[in-house]
Amino acid sequence: MAKLKQVTRTMKVNILAIAQQGNHVLTHHLVTVIKTNGEQAQTEVFACFTLENGRIAACQELTRLISGAEEDKMLGSLR
């Protein structure tokens, strides 16, 4: 996440859907970022979180760039 914070000025998460079963939480959300250069990008995310002791133990996600520059495709995989 530190690297993502270096290239973004702001980040907004809009959760479209969320479901929980046992220790798994599934989300469908949109992430809109304003990068440090002022450009905007939007990514769609489908995520499956595994919880242990009330904390996120694992996360698998699938991301798709909706709008932004070609190089913004990497935003979903920056940590």
Distance bins in CASP14 RR format, pairs under 12 A and 6 or more apart:
PFRMAT RR
TARGET T0000
AUTHOR 0000-0000-0000
RMODE 2
METHOD distances of the structure
MODEL  1
1 7 0 0 0 0 0 1 0 0 0 0 0
1 8 0 0 0 0 0 1 0 0 0 0 0
1 11 0 0 0 0 1 0 0 0 0 0 0
1 59 0 0 0 0 0 1 0 0 0 0 0
1 75 0 0 0 0 0 1 0 0 0 0 0
1 76 0 0 0 0 0 1 0 0 0 0 0
1 77 0 0 0 0 0 1 0 0 0 0 0
1 78 1 0 0 1 0 0 0 0 0 0 0
1 79 1 0 1 0 0 0 0 0 0 0 0
2 8 0 0 0 0 0 1 0 0 0 0 0
2 78 0 0 0 0 1 0 0 0 0 0 0
2 79 1 0 0 1 0 0 0 0 0 0 0
3 74 0 0 0 0 1 0 0 0 0 0 0
3 75 0 0 0 0 0 1 0 0 0 0 0
3 76 0 0 0 0 0 1 0 0 0 0 0
3 77 0 0 0 0 1 0 0 0 0 0 0
3 78 1 0 1 0 0 0 0 0 0 0 0
3 79 1 0 0 1 0 0 0 0 0 0 0
4 10 0 0 0 0 0 1 0 0 0 0 0
4 11 1 0 0 1 0 0 0 0 0 0 0
4 31 0 0 0 0 1 0 0 0 0 0 0
4 33 0 0 0 0 1 0 0 0 0 0 0
4 35 0 0 0 0 0 1 0 0 0 0 0
4 36 0 0 0 0 0 1 0 0 0 0 0
4 41 0 0 0 0 0 1 0 0 0 0 0
4 43 0 0 0 0 0 1 0 0 0 0 0
4 72 0 0 0 0 0 1 0 0 0 0 0
4 74 0 0 0 0 1 0 0 0 0 0 0
4 75 1 0 0 1 0 0 0 0 0 0 0
4 76 1 0 0 1 0 0 0 0 0 0 0
4 77 0 0 0 0 1 0 0 0 0 0 0
4 78 1 0 1 0 0 0 0 0 0 0 0
4 79 1 0 0 1 0 0 0 0 0 0 0
5 11 0 0 0 0 1 0 0 0 0 0 0
5 33 0 0 0 0 0 1 0 0 0 0 0
5 35 0 0 0 0 0 1 0 0 0 0 0
5 36 0 0 0 0 1 0 0 0 0 0 0
5 75 0 0 0 0 0 1 0 0 0 0 0
5 78 0 0 0 0 1 0 0 0 0 0 0
5 79 0 0 0 0 0 1 0 0 0 0 0
6 35 0 0 0 0 0 1 0 0 0 0 0
6 36 1 0 0 1 0 0 0 0 0 0 0
6 75 0 0 0 0 0 1 0 0 0 0 0
6 78 0 0 0 0 1 0 0 0 0 0 0
6 79 0 0 0 0 0 1 0 0 0 0 0
7 33 0 0 0 0 1 0 0 0 0 0 0
7 34 0 0 0 0 0 1 0 0 0 0 0
7 35 1 0 1 0 0 0 0 0 0 0 0
7 36 1 0 0 1 0 0 0 0 0 0 0
7 37 0 0 0 0 1 0 0 0 0 0 0
7 38 0 0 0 0 0 1 0 0 0 0 0
7 39 0 0 0 0 0 1 0 0 0 0 0
7 41 0 0 0 0 0 1 0 0 0 0 0
7 69 0 0 0 0 0 1 0 0 0 0 0
7 71 0 0 0 0 1 0 0 0 0 0 0
7 72 0 0 0 0 1 0 0 0 0 0 0
7 74 0 0 0 0 1 0 0 0 0 0 0
7 75 1 0 0 1 0 0 0 0 0 0 0
7 76 0 0 0 0 0 1 0 0 0 0 0
7 78 1 0 0 1 0 0 0 0 0 0 0
7 79 0 0 0 0 0 1 0 0 0 0 0
8 31 0 0 0 0 1 0 0 0 0 0 0
8 32 0 0 0 0 0 1 0 0 0 0 0
8 33 1 0 1 0 0 0 0 0 0 0 0
8 34 1 0 0 1 0 0 0 0 0 0 0
8 35 1 0 1 0 0 0 0 0 0 0 0
8 36 1 0 0 1 0 0 0 0 0 0 0
8 37 0 0 0 0 0 1 0 0 0 0 0
8 38 0 0 0 0 1 0 0 0 0 0 0
8 39 0 0 0 0 0 1 0 0 0 0 0
8 40 0 0 0 0 0 1 0 0 0 0 0
8 41 0 0 0 0 1 0 0 0 0 0 0
8 43 0 0 0 0 0 1 0 0 0 0 0
8 72 0 0 0 0 0 1 0 0 0 0 0
8 75 1 0 0 1 0 0 0 0 0 0 0
8 76 0 0 0 0 0 1 0 0 0 0 0
8 78 0 0 0 0 1 0 0 0 0 0 0
9 32 0 0 0 0 0 1 0 0 0 0 0
9 33 1 0 0 1 0 0 0 0 0 0 0
9 34 1 0 1 0 0 0 0 0 0 0 0
9 35 1 0 0 1 0 0 0 0 0 0 0
9 36 1 0 1 0 0 0 0 0 0 0 0
9 37 0 0 0 0 1 0 0 0 0 0 0
9 38 1 0 0 1 0 0 0 0 0 0 0
9 39 0 0 0 0 1 0 0 0 0 0 0
9 40 0 0 0 0 1 0 0 0 0 0 0
9 41 0 0 0 0 0 1 0 0 0 0 0
10 31 0 0 0 0 0 1 0 0 0 0 0
10 32 0 0 0 0 1 0 0 0 0 0 0
10 33 1 0 0 1 0 0 0 0 0 0 0
10 34 1 0 1 0 0 0 0 0 0 0 0
10 35 0 0 0 0 1 0 0 0 0 0 0
10 36 0 0 0 0 1 0 0 0 0 0 0
10 38 0 0 0 0 1 0 0 0 0 0 0
10 39 0 0 0 0 0 1 0 0 0 0 0
10 40 0 0 0 0 1 0 0 0 0 0 0
10 41 0 0 0 0 0 1 0 0 0 0 0
11 29 0 0 0 0 0 1 0 0 0 0 0
11 30 0 0 0 0 0 1 0 0 0 0 0
11 31 1 0 0 1 0 0 0 0 0 0 0
11 32 1 0 0 1 0 0 0 0 0 0 0
11 33 1 0 1 0 0 0 0 0 0 0 0
11 34 1 0 0 1 0 0 0 0 0 0 0
11 35 0 0 0 0 1 0 0 0 0 0 0
11 36 0 0 0 0 0 1 0 0 0 0 0
11 40 0 0 0 0 0 1 0 0 0 0 0
11 41 0 0 0 0 0 1 0 0 0 0 0
11 42 0 0 0 0 0 1 0 0 0 0 0
11 43 0 0 0 0 0 1 0 0 0 0 0
11 45 0 0 0 0 0 1 0 0 0 0 0
11 75 0 0 0 0 1 0 0 0 0 0 0
11 76 0 0 0 0 0 1 0 0 0 0 0
11 78 0 0 0 0 0 1 0 0 0 0 0
12 29 0 0 0 0 0 1 0 0 0 0 0
12 30 0 0 0 0 1 0 0 0 0 0 0
12 31 1 0 0 1 0 0 0 0 0 0 0
12 32 1 0 1 0 0 0 0 0 0 0 0
12 33 1 0 0 1 0 0 0 0 0 0 0
12 34 0 0 0 0 1 0 0 0 0 0 0
12 40 0 0 0 0 0 1 0 0 0 0 0
12 41 0 0 0 0 0 1 0 0 0 0 0
12 42 0 0 0 0 1 0 0 0 0 0 0
12 43 0 0 0 0 0 1 0 0 0 0 0
13 27 0 0 0 0 1 0 0 0 0 0 0
13 28 0 0 0 0 0 1 0 0 0 0 0
13 29 1 0 1 0 0 0 0 0 0 0 0
13 30 1 0 0 1 0 0 0 0 0 0 0
13 31 1 0 1 0 0 0 0 0 0 0 0
13 32 0 0 0 0 1 0 0 0 0 0 0
13 33 0 0 0 0 1 0 0 0 0 0 0
13 42 0 0 0 0 0 1 0 0 0 0 0
13 43 0 0 0 0 0 1 0 0 0 0 0
13 44 0 0 0 0 0 1 0 0 0 0 0
13 45 0 0 0 0 1 0 0 0 0 0 0
13 47 0 0 0 0 0 1 0 0 0 0 0
14 27 0 0 0 0 0 1 0 0 0 0 0
14 28 0 0 0 0 0 1 0 0 0 0 0
14 29 1 0 0 1 0 0 0 0 0 0 0
14 30 1 0 1 0 0 0 0 0 0 0 0
14 31 1 0 0 1 0 0 0 0 0 0 0
14 32 1 0 0 1 0 0 0 0 0 0 0
14 42 0 0 0 0 1 0 0 0 0 0 0
14 43 0 0 0 0 0 1 0 0 0 0 0
14 44 0 0 0 0 0 1 0 0 0 0 0
14 45 0 0 0 0 0 1 0 0 0 0 0
14 66 0 0 0 0 0 1 0 0 0 0 0
15 25 0 0 0 0 0 1 0 0 0 0 0
15 26 0 0 0 0 0 1 0 0 0 0 0
15 27 1 0 1 0 0 0 0 0 0 0 0
15 28 1 0 0 1 0 0 0 0 0 0 0
15 29 1 0 1 0 0 0 0 0 0 0 0
15 30 0 0 0 0 1 0 0 0 0 0 0
15 31 0 0 0 0 0 1 0 0 0 0 0
15 44 0 0 0 0 0 1 0 0 0 0 0
15 45 0 0 0 0 1 0 0 0 0 0 0
15 46 0 0 0 0 0 1 0 0 0 0 0
15 47 0 0 0 0 0 1 0 0 0 0 0
16 26 0 0 0 0 0 1 0 0 0 0 0
16 27 0 0 0 0 1 0 0 0 0 0 0
16 28 1 0 1 0 0 0 0 0 0 0 0
16 29 1 0 1 0 0 0 0 0 0 0 0
16 30 1 0 0 1 0 0 0 0 0 0 0
16 31 0 0 0 0 0 1 0 0 0 0 0
16 44 0 0 0 0 1 0 0 0 0 0 0
16 45 0 0 0 0 1 0 0 0 0 0 0
16 46 0 0 0 0 1 0 0 0 0 0 0
16 47 0 0 0 0 0 1 0 0 0 0 0
17 25 0 0 0 0 0 1 0 0 0 0 0
17 26 1 0 0 1 0 0 0 0 0 0 0
17 27 1 0 0 1 0 0 0 0 0 0 0
17 28 1 0 1 0 0 0 0 0 0 0 0
17 29 0 0 0 0 1 0 0 0 0 0 0
17 30 0 0 0 0 0 1 0 0 0 0 0
17 44 0 0 0 0 0 1 0 0 0 0 0
17 45 0 0 0 0 0 1 0 0 0 0 0
17 46 0 0 0 0 1 0 0 0 0 0 0
17 47 0 0 0 0 0 1 0 0 0 0 0
18 24 0 0 0 0 0 1 0 0 0 0 0
18 25 1 0 0 1 0 0 0 0 0 0 0
18 26 1 0 0 1 0 0 0 0 0 0 0
18 27 1 0 1 0 0 0 0 0 0 0 0
18 28 1 0 0 1 0 0 0 0 0 0 0
18 29 0 0 0 0 1 0 0 0 0 0 0
18 45 0 0 0 0 0 1 0 0 0 0 0
18 46 0 0 0 0 0 1 0 0 0 0 0
18 47 0 0 0 0 1 0 0 0 0 0 0
18 48 0 0 0 0 0 1 0 0 0 0 0
18 49 0 0 0 0 1 0 0 0 0 0 0
19 25 1 0 0 1 0 0 0 0 0 0 0
19 26 1 0 1 0 0 0 0 0 0 0 0
19 27 0 0 0 0 1 0 0 0 0 0 0
19 28 0 0 0 0 1 0 0 0 0 0 0
19 46 0 0 0 0 0 1 0 0 0 0 0
19 47 0 0 0 0 0 1 0 0 0 0 0
19 48 0 0 0 0 1 0 0 0 0 0 0
19 49 0 0 0 0 0 1 0 0 0 0 0
20 26 1 0 0 1 0 0 0 0 0 0 0
20 27 0 0 0 0 1 0 0 0 0 0 0
20 48 0 0 0 0 0 1 0 0 0 0 0
20 49 0 0 0 0 1 0 0 0 0 0 0
20 50 0 0 0 0 0 1 0 0 0 0 0
20 51 0 0 0 0 1 0 0 0 0 0 0
20 54 0 0 0 0 0 1 0 0 0 0 0
21 48 0 0 0 0 0 1 0 0 0 0 0
21 49 0 0 0 0 0 1 0 0 0 0 0
21 50 0 0 0 0 0 1 0 0 0 0 0
21 51 0 0 0 0 0 1 0 0 0 0 0
22 48 0 0 0 0 0 1 0 0 0 0 0
22 49 0 0 0 0 0 1 0 0 0 0 0
22 50 0 0 0 0 1 0 0 0 0 0 0
22 51 0 0 0 0 1 0 0 0 0 0 0
22 52 0 0 0 0 0 1 0 0 0 0 0
22 54 0 0 0 0 0 1 0 0 0 0 0
23 48 0 0 0 0 0 1 0 0 0 0 0
23 49 0 0 0 0 1 0 0 0 0 0 0
23 50 1 0 0 1 0 0 0 0 0 0 0
23 51 1 0 1 0 0 0 0 0 0 0 0
23 52 1 0 0 1 0 0 0 0 0 0 0
23 53 0 0 0 0 1 0 0 0 0 0 0
23 54 0 0 0 0 1 0 0 0 0 0 0
23 55 0 0 0 0 0 1 0 0 0 0 0
23 56 0 0 0 0 0 1 0 0 0 0 0
23 57 0 0 0 0 1 0 0 0 0 0 0
23 58 0 0 0 0 1 0 0 0 0 0 0
24 47 0 0 0 0 0 1 0 0 0 0 0
24 48 1 0 0 1 0 0 0 0 0 0 0
24 49 1 0 0 1 0 0 0 0 0 0 0
24 50 1 0 1 0 0 0 0 0 0 0 0
24 51 1 0 0 1 0 0 0 0 0 0 0
24 52 0 0 0 0 0 1 0 0 0 0 0
24 56 0 0 0 0 0 1 0 0 0 0 0
24 57 0 0 0 0 0 1 0 0 0 0 0
24 58 0 0 0 0 1 0 0 0 0 0 0
24 59 0 0 0 0 0 1 0 0 0 0 0
24 60 0 0 0 0 0 1 0 0 0 0 0
25 47 0 0 0 0 1 0 0 0 0 0 0
25 48 1 0 0 1 0 0 0 0 0 0 0
25 49 1 0 1 0 0 0 0 0 0 0 0
25 50 0 0 0 0 1 0 0 0 0 0 0
25 51 1 0 0 1 0 0 0 0 0 0 0
25 54 0 0 0 0 0 1 0 0 0 0 0
25 55 0 0 0 0 0 1 0 0 0 0 0
25 56 0 0 0 0 1 0 0 0 0 0 0
25 57 0 0 0 0 0 1 0 0 0 0 0
25 58 0 0 0 0 0 1 0 0 0 0 0
25 59 0 0 0 0 1 0 0 0 0 0 0
25 60 0 0 0 0 0 1 0 0 0 0 0
25 61 0 0 0 0 0 1 0 0 0 0 0
26 45 0 0 0 0 0 1 0 0 0 0 0
26 46 1 0 0 1 0 0 0 0 0 0 0
26 47 1 0 0 1 0 0 0 0 0 0 0
26 48 1 0 1 0 0 0 0 0 0 0 0
26 49 1 0 0 1 0 0 0 0 0 0 0
26 50 0 0 0 0 0 1 0 0 0 0 0
26 51 0 0 0 0 0 1 0 0 0 0 0
26 59 0 0 0 0 0 1 0 0 0 0 0
26 60 0 0 0 0 1 0 0 0 0 0 0
26 61 0 0 0 0 0 1 0 0 0 0 0
26 62 0 0 0 0 0 1 0 0 0 0 0
27 44 0 0 0 0 0 1 0 0 0 0 0
27 45 1 0 0 1 0 0 0 0 0 0 0
27 46 1 0 0 1 0 0 0 0 0 0 0
27 47 1 0 1 0 0 0 0 0 0 0 0
27 48 0 0 0 0 1 0 0 0 0 0 0
27 49 1 0 0 1 0 0 0 0 0 0 0
27 56 0 0 0 0 0 1 0 0 0 0 0
27 59 0 0 0 0 1 0 0 0 0 0 0
27 60 0 0 0 0 0 1 0 0 0 0 0
27 61 0 0 0 0 1 0 0 0 0 0 0
27 62 0 0 0 0 0 1 0 0 0 0 0
28 44 1 0 0 1 0 0 0 0 0 0 0
28 45 1 0 0 1 0 0 0 0 0 0 0
28 46 1 0 1 0 0 0 0 0 0 0 0
28 47 0 0 0 0 1 0 0 0 0 0 0
28 48 0 0 0 0 0 1 0 0 0 0 0
28 61 0 0 0 0 0 1 0 0 0 0 0
28 62 0 0 0 0 0 1 0 0 0 0 0
28 63 0 0 0 0 0 1 0 0 0 0 0
28 64 0 0 0 0 0 1 0 0 0 0 0
29 42 0 0 0 0 0 1 0 0 0 0 0
29 43 0 0 0 0 1 0 0 0 0 0 0
29 44 1 0 0 1 0 0 0 0 0 0 0
29 45 1 0 1 0 0 0 0 0 0 0 0
29 46 0 0 0 0 1 0 0 0 0 0 0
29 47 1 0 0 1 0 0 0 0 0 0 0
29 49 0 0 0 0 0 1 0 0 0 0 0
29 61 0 0 0 0 1 0 0 0 0 0 0
29 62 0 0 0 0 0 1 0 0 0 0 0
29 63 0 0 0 0 0 1 0 0 0 0 0
29 64 0 0 0 0 0 1 0 0 0 0 0
29 66 0 0 0 0 0 1 0 0 0 0 0
29 76 0 0 0 0 0 1 0 0 0 0 0
30 41 0 0 0 0 0 1 0 0 0 0 0
30 42 1 0 0 1 0 0 0 0 0 0 0
30 43 1 0 0 1 0 0 0 0 0 0 0
30 44 1 0 1 0 0 0 0 0 0 0 0
30 45 1 0 0 1 0 0 0 0 0 0 0
30 46 0 0 0 0 0 1 0 0 0 0 0
30 47 0 0 0 0 0 1 0 0 0 0 0
30 63 0 0 0 0 0 1 0 0 0 0 0
30 64 0 0 0 0 0 1 0 0 0 0 0
30 65 0 0 0 0 0 1 0 0 0 0 0
30 66 1 0 0 1 0 0 0 0 0 0 0
30 67 0 0 0 0 0 1 0 0 0 0 0
31 40 0 0 0 0 0 1 0 0 0 0 0
31 41 0 0 0 0 1 0 0 0 0 0 0
31 42 1 0 0 1 0 0 0 0 0 0 0
31 43 1 0 1 0 0 0 0 0 0 0 0
31 44 0 0 0 0 1 0 0 0 0 0 0
31 45 1 0 0 1 0 0 0 0 0 0 0
31 46 0 0 0 0 0 1 0 0 0 0 0
31 47 0 0 0 0 0 1 0 0 0 0 0
31 61 0 0 0 0 0 1 0 0 0 0 0
31 63 0 0 0 0 1 0 0 0 0 0 0
31 64 0 0 0 0 0 1 0 0 0 0 0
31 65 0 0 0 0 0 1 0 0 0 0 0
31 66 0 0 0 0 1 0 0 0 0 0 0
31 67 0 0 0 0 0 1 0 0 0 0 0
31 72 0 0 0 0 0 1 0 0 0 0 0
31 75 1 0 0 1 0 0 0 0 0 0 0
31 76 1 0 0 1 0 0 0 0 0 0 0
31 78 0 0 0 0 0 1 0 0 0 0 0
32 39 0 0 0 0 0 1 0 0 0 0 0
32 40 1 0 0 1 0 0 0 0 0 0 0
32 41 1 0 0 1 0 0 0 0 0 0 0
32 42 1 0 1 0 0 0 0 0 0 0 0
32 43 0 0 0 0 1 0 0 0 0 0 0
32 44 0 0 0 0 0 1 0 0 0 0 0
32 45 0 0 0 0 0 1 0 0 0 0 0
32 65 0 0 0 0 0 1 0 0 0 0 0
32 66 0 0 0 0 1 0 0 0 0 0 0
32 67 0 0 0 0 1 0 0 0 0 0 0
32 68 0 0 0 0 0 1 0 0 0 0 0
32 72 0 0 0 0 0 1 0 0 0 0 0
32 75 0 0 0 0 0 1 0 0 0 0 0
33 39 0 0 0 0 1 0 0 0 0 0 0
33 40 1 0 0 1 0 0 0 0 0 0 0
33 41 1 0 1 0 0 0 0 0 0 0 0
33 42 1 0 0 1 0 0 0 0 0 0 0
33 43 1 0 0 1 0 0 0 0 0 0 0
33 45 0 0 0 0 0 1 0 0 0 0 0
33 65 0 0 0 0 0 1 0 0 0 0 0
33 66 0 0 0 0 0 1 0 0 0 0 0
33 67 0 0 0 0 0 1 0 0 0 0 0
33 68 0 0 0 0 1 0 0 0 0 0 0
33 69 0 0 0 0 0 1 0 0 0 0 0
33 72 0 0 0 0 1 0 0 0 0 0 0
33 74 0 0 0 0 0 1 0 0 0 0 0
33 75 1 0 0 1 0 0 0 0 0 0 0
33 76 0 0 0 0 1 0 0 0 0 0 0
33 78 0 0 0 0 0 1 0 0 0 0 0
34 40 1 0 1 0 0 0 0 0 0 0 0
34 41 0 0 0 0 1 0 0 0 0 0 0
34 42 0 0 0 0 0 1 0 0 0 0 0
34 68 0 0 0 0 0 1 0 0 0 0 0
34 72 0 0 0 0 0 1 0 0 0 0 0
34 75 0 0 0 0 0 1 0 0 0 0 0
35 41 1 0 0 1 0 0 0 0 0 0 0
35 42 0 0 0 0 0 1 0 0 0 0 0
35 68 0 0 0 0 1 0 0 0 0 0 0
35 69 0 0 0 0 1 0 0 0 0 0 0
35 71 0 0 0 0 1 0 0 0 0 0 0
35 72 1 0 0 1 0 0 0 0 0 0 0
35 74 0 0 0 0 0 1 0 0 0 0 0
35 75 0 0 0 0 1 0 0 0 0 0 0
35 78 0 0 0 0 0 1 0 0 0 0 0
37 68 0 0 0 0 0 1 0 0 0 0 0
37 69 0 0 0 0 1 0 0 0 0 0 0
37 71 0 0 0 0 0 1 0 0 0 0 0
37 72 0 0 0 0 0 1 0 0 0 0 0
38 68 0 0 0 0 0 1 0 0 0 0 0
38 69 0 0 0 0 0 1 0 0 0 0 0
39 67 0 0 0 0 0 1 0 0 0 0 0
39 68 1 0 0 1 0 0 0 0 0 0 0
39 69 1 0 0 1 0 0 0 0 0 0 0
39 70 0 0 0 0 0 1 0 0 0 0 0
39 71 0 0 0 0 1 0 0 0 0 0 0
39 72 1 0 0 1 0 0 0 0 0 0 0
39 75 0 0 0 0 0 1 0 0 0 0 0
40 65 0 0 0 0 0 1 0 0 0 0 0
40 66 0 0 0 0 0 1 0 0 0 0 0
40 67 1 0 0 1 0 0 0 0 0 0 0
40 68 1 0 0 1 0 0 0 0 0 0 0
40 69 0 0 0 0 1 0 0 0 0 0 0
40 72 0 0 0 0 1 0 0 0 0 0 0
40 75 0 0 0 0 0 1 0 0 0 0 0
41 63 0 0 0 0 0 1 0 0 0 0 0
41 64 0 0 0 0 0 1 0 0 0 0 0
41 65 1 0 0 1 0 0 0 0 0 0 0
41 66 0 0 0 0 1 0 0 0 0 0 0
41 67 1 0 0 1 0 0 0 0 0 0 0
41 68 1 0 1 0 0 0 0 0 0 0 0
41 69 1 0 0 1 0 0 0 0 0 0 0
41 70 0 0 0 0 0 1 0 0 0 0 0
41 71 0 0 0 0 1 0 0 0 0 0 0
41 72 1 0 1 0 0 0 0 0 0 0 0
41 73 0 0 0 0 1 0 0 0 0 0 0
41 74 0 0 0 0 0 1 0 0 0 0 0
41 75 1 0 0 1 0 0 0 0 0 0 0
41 76 0 0 0 0 1 0 0 0 0 0 0
41 78 0 0 0 0 0 1 0 0 0 0 0
42 63 0 0 0 0 0 1 0 0 0 0 0
42 64 0 0 0 0 1 0 0 0 0 0 0
42 65 1 0 0 1 0 0 0 0 0 0 0
42 66 1 0 1 0 0 0 0 0 0 0 0
42 67 1 0 1 0 0 0 0 0 0 0 0
42 68 1 0 0 1 0 0 0 0 0 0 0
42 69 0 0 0 0 0 1 0 0 0 0 0
42 72 0 0 0 0 1 0 0 0 0 0 0
42 73 0 0 0 0 0 1 0 0 0 0 0
42 75 0 0 0 0 1 0 0 0 0 0 0
42 76 0 0 0 0 0 1 0 0 0 0 0
43 61 0 0 0 0 0 1 0 0 0 0 0
43 62 0 0 0 0 0 1 0 0 0 0 0
43 63 1 0 1 0 0 0 0 0 0 0 0
43 64 1 0 0 1 0 0 0 0 0 0 0
43 65 1 0 1 0 0 0 0 0 0 0 0
43 66 1 0 0 1 0 0 0 0 0 0 0
43 67 0 0 0 0 1 0 0 0 0 0 0
43 68 0 0 0 0 1 0 0 0 0 0 0
43 72 1 0 0 1 0 0 0 0 0 0 0
43 73 0 0 0 0 1 0 0 0 0 0 0
43 74 0 0 0 0 0 1 0 0 0 0 0
43 75 1 0 0 1 0 0 0 0 0 0 0
43 76 1 0 1 0 0 0 0 0 0 0 0
43 77 0 0 0 0 0 1 0 0 0 0 0
43 78 0 0 0 0 0 1 0 0 0 0 0
44 61 0 0 0 0 0 1 0 0 0 0 0
44 62 0 0 0 0 1 0 0 0 0 0 0
44 63 1 0 0 1 0 0 0 0 0 0 0
44 64 1 0 1 0 0 0 0 0 0 0 0
44 65 0 0 0 0 1 0 0 0 0 0 0
44 66 1 0 1 0 0 0 0 0 0 0 0
44 67 0 0 0 0 0 1 0 0 0 0 0
44 75 0 0 0 0 0 1 0 0 0 0 0
44 76 0 0 0 0 0 1 0 0 0 0 0
45 59 0 0 0 0 0 1 0 0 0 0 0
45 60 0 0 0 0 0 1 0 0 0 0 0
45 61 1 0 1 0 0 0 0 0 0 0 0
45 62 1 0 0 1 0 0 0 0 0 0 0
45 63 1 0 1 0 0 0 0 0 0 0 0
45 64 1 0 0 1 0 0 0 0 0 0 0
45 65 0 0 0 0 0 1 0 0 0 0 0
45 66 0 0 0 0 0 1 0 0 0 0 0
45 75 0 0 0 0 0 1 0 0 0 0 0
45 76 1 0 0 1 0 0 0 0 0 0 0
45 77 0 0 0 0 0 1 0 0 0 0 0
46 59 0 0 0 0 0 1 0 0 0 0 0
46 60 0 0 0 0 1 0 0 0 0 0 0
46 61 1 0 0 1 0 0 0 0 0 0 0
46 62 1 0 1 0 0 0 0 0 0 0 0
46 63 0 0 0 0 1 0 0 0 0 0 0
46 64 0 0 0 0 1 0 0 0 0 0 0
46 76 0 0 0 0 0 1 0 0 0 0 0
47 56 0 0 0 0 0 1 0 0 0 0 0
47 58 0 0 0 0 0 1 0 0 0 0 0
47 59 1 0 1 0 0 0 0 0 0 0 0
47 60 1 0 0 1 0 0 0 0 0 0 0
47 61 1 0 1 0 0 0 0 0 0 0 0
47 62 1 0 0 1 0 0 0 0 0 0 0
47 63 0 0 0 0 1 0 0 0 0 0 0
47 76 0 0 0 0 0 1 0 0 0 0 0
48 56 0 0 0 0 0 1 0 0 0 0 0
48 57 0 0 0 0 0 1 0 0 0 0 0
48 58 0 0 0 0 1 0 0 0 0 0 0
48 59 1 0 0 1 0 0 0 0 0 0 0
48 60 1 0 1 0 0 0 0 0 0 0 0
48 61 1 0 0 1 0 0 0 0 0 0 0
48 62 0 0 0 0 1 0 0 0 0 0 0
49 55 0 0 0 0 1 0 0 0 0 0 0
49 56 1 0 1 0 0 0 0 0 0 0 0
49 57 0 0 0 0 1 0 0 0 0 0 0
49 58 1 0 0 1 0 0 0 0 0 0 0
49 59 1 0 1 0 0 0 0 0 0 0 0
49 60 0 0 0 0 1 0 0 0 0 0 0
49 61 0 0 0 0 1 0 0 0 0 0 0
50 56 1 0 0 1 0 0 0 0 0 0 0
50 57 1 0 1 0 0 0 0 0 0 0 0
50 58 1 0 1 0 0 0 0 0 0 0 0
50 59 1 0 0 1 0 0 0 0 0 0 0
50 60 0 0 0 0 1 0 0 0 0 0 0
50 61 0 0 0 0 0 1 0 0 0 0 0
51 57 1 0 0 1 0 0 0 0 0 0 0
51 58 0 0 0 0 1 0 0 0 0 0 0
51 59 0 0 0 0 0 1 0 0 0 0 0
52 58 0 0 0 0 1 0 0 0 0 0 0
59 76 0 0 0 0 0 1 0 0 0 0 0
59 79 0 0 0 0 0 1 0 0 0 0 0
61 76 1 0 0 1 0 0 0 0 0 0 0
61 77 0 0 0 0 1 0 0 0 0 0 0
61 79 0 0 0 0 0 1 0 0 0 0 0
62 76 0 0 0 0 1 0 0 0 0 0 0
62 77 0 0 0 0 0 1 0 0 0 0 0
63 72 0 0 0 0 0 1 0 0 0 0 0
63 73 0 0 0 0 1 0 0 0 0 0 0
63 74 0 0 0 0 1 0 0 0 0 0 0
63 75 1 0 0 1 0 0 0 0 0 0 0
63 76 1 0 1 0 0 0 0 0 0 0 0
63 77 1 0 0 1 0 0 0 0 0 0 0
63 78 0 0 0 0 0 1 0 0 0 0 0
64 72 0 0 0 0 0 1 0 0 0 0 0
64 73 0 0 0 0 1 0 0 0 0 0 0
64 75 0 0 0 0 0 1 0 0 0 0 0
64 76 0 0 0 0 1 0 0 0 0 0 0
65 71 0 0 0 0 1 0 0 0 0 0 0
65 72 1 0 1 0 0 0 0 0 0 0 0
65 73 1 0 1 0 0 0 0 0 0 0 0
65 74 0 0 0 0 1 0 0 0 0 0 0
65 75 1 0 0 1 0 0 0 0 0 0 0
65 76 0 0 0 0 1 0 0 0 0 0 0
65 77 0 0 0 0 0 1 0 0 0 0 0
66 72 0 0 0 0 1 0 0 0 0 0 0
66 73 0 0 0 0 0 1 0 0 0 0 0
66 75 0 0 0 0 0 1 0 0 0 0 0
66 76 0 0 0 0 0 1 0 0 0 0 0
67 73 0 0 0 0 0 1 0 0 0 0 0
67 75 0 0 0 0 0 1 0 0 0 0 0
68 74 0 0 0 0 0 1 0 0 0 0 0
68 75 0 0 0 0 1 0 0 0 0 0 0
69 75 0 0 0 0 1 0 0 0 0 0 0
71 78 0 0 0 0 0 1 0 0 0 0 0
72 78 0 0 0 0 0 1 0 0 0 0 0
END
